[in-house]
């Protein structure tokens, strides 16, 4: 019986794309909510910058070990449910429950207790995220062998996932509305319940609706206590082999620099809007911090993703990537000039350009990764979506970890003090300089890395023909 999760004929029913995309909504909502809620640790619970940095960094270092192991386990699972679905389902439950528990922080417990409590539950949350996300991403790579259909799948998934970034910024409005909650930390405790439960349900959808055949009789090597030595050796070998593949290495490095530089400064938008545009008065700032994130995400959803998907078909994935990132550089430059005290609406004009950076990244890069997995199969004879997905998202998570560490360091270096209402001019200018300058630098490095990426549509079709053992096309 054909495995309906692996559509070798190319085209994928729209309903299956939506089912996969709903999982992406959970995959995006958790980091989106984290980015909003983390501000509370500094702004309301009094965590110093170094604690903030550690809370970003250490759990993601933990991921550097768990992701490749989960990729190997997923690729080599022998089960009547297939290789991926059961892990997606279990991971959804773990990360949903742990997210709720993680944010039950009370001021009365003190900074040291809250720091330790949050850090320990962060490890549980990121373990659940690994169990969910690594097999989930691999499911997406498996869905089609068609060069452009892969982009369509990722475009639908990213379109749905982007709604997380439209919704999440409104948490700021809710958290700081004293008519709803007495304080932001109280709001966060309740909002975490809604986010954790709803996203756990969203995350289960691909496991339920993307069916797969039994792999009980497949020639795999499951990870067990008896085989752990040999399996760990294979995990390391697979990691090395995958990263030795130049096109894949280019995708990982470029993603690392774009994602890392963007998320290092992402939470600074709140501080810049509140402290630069509104002199430190969060109440006076109103919904402007929310509008920054929400409008940017809406532009990504309705403008960037459809344009990038179309660009990819017309000019190829690499050119679409480079042009999109170049447009984002223009957006970062505009933001330096369009953050204007007394005229907060001006930054809106930069958002369509700014949004092309992260907005185009995963739509194109995840499609490119599926092409590279075909190349690896041609070279090795193995189908290793789990390993490649684990390594790629390991780079994303590691970039996020470095971003958190750098965020805390930057806050300390520029002299930002969350305990006072009025920041020094040097602190605000420093934040703004990093806000525009760091992503520009990271994006330029990524463009240079991808400049000679050579997996074109012609290359991908040729690889696919060899894998499917089709005859060479006859020239007229």
N, C-alpha and C positions, 0 to 999 in steps of 0.2 A: 504493500500500500504506500502511496506517495506521502512523504512528510509534508503536510500543509504549511509548516513553518518555514520550510526552505523551498522557495518558489523558483525553481531552476528555469522555468519558461520565461521569466522576466517580469511580467506585469503582476502587480499585487492588488487584490481587491481593496477598494477605498476603506471598507470597514475594518480590515486588518491594519491598515495604516493608522486609522484613528485609535484602535485598541493599543497599538504600540505607542502612539503619541500620548495617550492618557497616562501611561507609565512615565513618560517624560515630564508631564506636569508635576508628578510627585518628585521626580529626580531634580527638577528645577526649583520647586517650591521650598524644599528643605534648606538649600543654601540661600535662597532669597530671604526666607524668614530669619535664618541665622544672621544674615548681614544686617537686618533691621534690629533684631533683638539684642545683638552684641553691643549695640550702642548703649543699652540700658546698663550693662556691666560697668561702663565708665561713667556715664552721665548720671545714673541714679544710685548704683550700688557702690560707687567709689573705688572701683578697681583701678590701680595704677597702670600705666601703659605697658610695663614689662609683663604684668599678669595677663593682660589682654593678648599680647603677642604669644605667650606660652600656650594659652588656651587655643589659639589658632594653630600653633605649630605642632605640638607634641602628638595630638590625636592623628594628625595627617602623616606624621612620621610613622606611626603605627600602621597606617595604610600601606606604606612602602613594603611591608612584610606580608600583610594579609591579601593584598590585591593579586599579586602573581600566584599565590597559593590557591586563591579562589578561582582564578582563571584556569589553572591546571585541573582543579577538581571539576569544574564545569565542563571542560573539554573532554574529560575522561569518565564521566558518570555513566554507569550502566543502570538503567532504571526503566520501568514500564511507562514513566511519564516523560521520558526523553532526558536531555542533558541540562535543561535550563529552568523549566517551569517551577519545579518544587523549590528551588533556591530563591527565585523571585518572590514567591509567595511567603516563604519563611522570613526572608530578609525584610519584607514589607511590614510584617508584624513586629519584628525586633526594633526596627528603626522608628516605627510609629510610637510604640510604648516608651522607648528610652527617650525620645524627643520630649514627650510630655513630662516625664519624671525629671529630666535634666534641668528644666526651667522652673521647677518649684523652689525658687530661691527666696529667702526671707531676710530682710535687713537685720533683724534681731540676732541672727546667727553669726554675724560678723563677717568681715572680708575673707579672713583666712579659711574659715569653715566653708563658706560659699565657693571660694576658689577651688578647694580640694574636692568638694561635692560635685561641682560642675565638671571638673577635669575628669574624674573617674567615670561619670555617666557619659561624658563625651566619647570615651573609649568604647563603651557599649553601643552608643549610637553609630559610631563610624564602623564598627564591626557589622552591625545590621545593614548599613549603607553598602558596604562591600559585598555582603552576601546577596543583596538585591541588585546592585548596579552592574557588577561585572557580568553575570549571566544575562541581565536585561539588555545591556549594550550589545552583547554577542548575538542575541536574538535579532536585533536590527540588522547586523551585518549579514545574517543568514537569509534575510527575507527575499532577496532578489539577486540575480547575477547580471542584470542589465545595467549598463554604465549610467544612463540617465535616470532610470527608475530608482536607483539607489539615492540619487539626489532628491527625487520626489518624496521618497519615504522619509528622509531626514528633514526635508522642508516641512512636511505635514507634522512630524513629531516636534520640530522646533517651533512651529506656529502655535501648536497647542501648549508646549512648554513655556513659551514666552508669556502666557497669561499669568504665570506665577509672578513675573516681574511687573506686570500691570497691577496685580492685586496687592502684593506685599508692601509697596510703599505706603499704602493707605493704613497699614498698621501704625505708622507714625502718628497719623491723625487720631486714631482710636486710643493709642497709648498715652498721648498727652492731652486728651480731652478730659478734664477733671469733672465734667458732668457725667462721664461714663465710669471712670475709675479714679480713685483717690491719688494714685501714682502710677508711673509707667511700669514699675516692677510688679505691681498687682495686676495690671493689664496683661503683662507678658505671661504670668502664670496661667491666666485663663485662655488667652489666645493660643498658647502652646497646646492646649487640649484640643481645640478646634483644628489646628494645623496638623497635629500628630495623627488624630483619628481619620480625618478626611484624606490626608495624603497616604496613609496606610491602605485605605480602600482603593485610591487611584492606582497605587503601586501594584495591587493584586490583579488589576484588569488584564495586563498582558499574560499573566500566568493562567488566567481562566480562559481567555478567548484565542490565544495564539497556540493552537494545538501542535503536538509533535508526536512522532512515533516512538515506540519502545526502543531502547538501546540495550536491552538485557543481553542480547546475543552479539552486540558489537565488539569489535576487536580493540577495546580500550584497556587502559591500565589504571584502575581507580586508586586513589590515595587511601591506604589503610595502614594500620600499625605495622603490619608485616612487610609492606612495600615502601614504608616511609623514606628509607634511605635512598633507594633507587628513584623514587618519585621526586624527592627534593633535588636530586641531581638533574633530573629531566626538567624540573621547573627552572633551575638556573640555566641549563642548556637552552631551553626554549626562549628564555629572556634574552640571552646573549645572541642567539640566532635571529630573533626578531629585530633587535636593535642594530644588528649588523647590516640589516637590509636598508640601504641608503634612503630610498623614498620614505620608508616608515620613520626612520630617524629624523628626517627633515620635518615630517608632520608633527612629531612629538616635540621637537625643539621649538618650532615656530609657535605651536599652541602654548607651550610653557611660557614663552616670553610675552605673548599677547595677554594670556589669562592672568599671569602673575602680575604684570604691570598694571592691568586694569583693576584687579581686585585689591591690590595694595592701596589704591587711592579711592576705591568705591565708597567706603563709608565716610570719607572726608566730605562728600557732597552735603551731608547733613550739617557738619560743622561749618562748612563754608557758607551755606545758605543762612544758618542761624546766627553765626558770629560775625560774618563779614557783611551780609546783606541786611541783617536785622539787629546788629549790635549785641548779640547774645540773648535776645528775648525769644525763647522758643514759642511762647504763646503768640507773639506778634508775627512770627514767621508763618504761623498757621499751616496751611496746606502746601506751601511752596516746596518744602523738602519732598513731600509726597508727589507733587506734580512733576518734579524733576525726574524721578524714577519712573513714574507711571506713564507720562507722555513719551519718554524715551522708549519704554517697552511697547507702547501702542504703535509708535513709528516702526519699530523693529517688526512687530507682528503684521501690520498691514502694508508696509512699504518695503522694508529691507529684505525680508525673507522672500516674497514673491519676485522682487527685482533680481536678487542674487541667484535664485533658482533659474530664472530666465537667462541671466548673463552666463551662467554655467553652461547652458545648452548651446548658446550662440558662440561664445568665445573659448569655451573650455574651463575646467575647474580652476586651474592654476591662475590664469589671467583674471578670472572673476574674483579670486581670493586677493590677488595683489591690488587690483583696482579698488576693491571694497575697503581694504586696509588703508590705502592711500587717502580715501575719502574720510576715514575716521581720523586721520592725522589732522586734516583740515578742521574737523570738529573740535579737537582738543585745543588747537590754536585759537579758534573762535571763542571757546569758553574762557580763556584768559581775559579776553577783551569784553565779553558779554556778561560776566558777573559784575553787575553795577549796583552799588547801594542806592536804594530809592527807586530802582527800576528792575525789580526781580524778574519781570516778564521777559526781559531781553535774552536770558539764557535759552529760552525756548527756541530761538532761531538757530542755535547751534546743535540742537538735539537730533535733527534728521541726519546730519553729517556724523556726529558723534556715535550714533547708533549703528553705523555700518561695521564698527569694529567687532564687538562681541556678537552682534546680530548675525553676521555672516559666518562667524568662525566655525561653529559646530555643524551648520547646514552643509558646508563644503568639506570640512575636514573629516567628518564621520563618513561621508560618501567616498572620499579619497581613501580612507582606511580600508573600506570594504574592497576597493580595487587592489590595494597592496596585499591584502590577505589572499586574493587569487594568485598573485605573483609568488607568495610564499608557498602556496599549495603546489604550484608548478615546480618549484625548486625542491621541496621536501616531500611531497606526496601526502602531507598532513593538513587537515582542516583545523586551524587553531584560532577561531574567533575569540575564545575566552582569553587566551594568553595575550593576543594583540589588543583586545579591548581592555584587559587589565593593565597592560603597560601604558597604553595611551591615556587611560583615565588616572593611572598612577601619576603620570606627568602633570595632568590637570590638578589632581589633589595636592601633589607636592608643590606645584605652583601656588595653590591656595594657601598651603602651609607657610611657604616663604612669604607670601603676601601678608598673612597675619602677623608674622614676626616683624616684617618691615614696617607694617602699619604702626605697631606699637613703638618701634624704634623711631620712626619719623615724628610721631607725636611728642616723644621725649626730646628729640634733637631740636625741633623747632620751638620747644618751650610751651607747648599747648597744655593748659591746666584746666581740666573740666570742673574743678571746684569753684572757679570764679566766673562771673557773668561777662566780664570784659577782658578779652584776650589782647595781648600786646600786638602792635602792628607787625613786628617781626614774626610772631607765631602764625598769624593769618597769611602774611605774604609767603612764608615758607610752605604752608599747606597748599596755597594756590600754585606755587612754583612746582611742587611735586605733583600736584593734580594734573597739570598739563604736560609737564616735562617728562615724567617717568613713562606714561603710556606711549608717548611719541617715540622715545628711545626703544622701548620694547617692541613696538610695531615695526620700526625701521629694521631692527635686527631680524625679525620674523620674515620680512620681505626679502632681505638679503639671503636668508637661509633657503627660502622657497624659490629663488630666482631660477635655479637650474633643475627644479623638480621635473622629472621626465616621464611620468606615467600619464601619457595622453590617452585620448579616446581610442586611437588606433592601436596603441600598445595594449590597452585593457581588452579590446576586442580580440586581438591576436592571442593573448594569454587565455581568454575564455574559450576560444576555438580549440586550443591545444588541450585544455582541461576536459572539454566535452568531446574531444577527438573528432572534431568536424573536419571535413576536407578543406584544403586551402581554396579561397575564392579564385575563380578563373577570370582573368581579365578579358574584356571584350576585344 
